[in-house]
């Protein structure tokens, strides 16, 4: 992690990827990137999405898209941890089986997504999903 001036920082992962994070203008930031706490939610969304898509593919489900919408609430006082997080999956595919989608979401939440399981130590985390049928290509 290196300071990029004002409230901006550039983080570099162990795999060599870089990301810019910045604070809000009222905190001295220039809005150059997501806030660090937003990065936690983005990482959680990526982790859980990866799990769900992977589990569905292994179950031979014809998934064509996965979108995740995350909403959250934080404590009013410092350290302002997340107290509630809701992860809503929008899964698209051809002939998806609801039982398989439900299973994938549950397995991610309860067994595989280390990010959401870790955040679950301080936050109430809930999940739900919607399924969308798309026409197959011939």
HELIX and SHEET records of a PDB file:
HELIX    1   1 UNK A   25  UNK A   27  5                                   3    
HELIX    2   2 UNK A   36  UNK A   58  1                                  23    
HELIX    3   3 UNK A   98  UNK A  107  1                                  10    
HELIX    4   4 UNK A  108  UNK A  112  3                                   5    
HELIX    5   5 UNK A  114  UNK A  119  1                                   6    
SHEET    1   A 3 UNK A   2  UNK A   3  0                                        
SHEET    2   A 3 UNK A   9  UNK A  12 -1                                        
SHEET    3   A 3 UNK A  18  UNK A  21 -1                                        
SHEET    1   B 3 UNK A  62  UNK A  74  0                                        
SHEET    2   B 3 UNK A  82  UNK A  94 -1                                        
SHEET    3   B 3 UNK A 124  UNK A 133  1                                        
END                                                                             
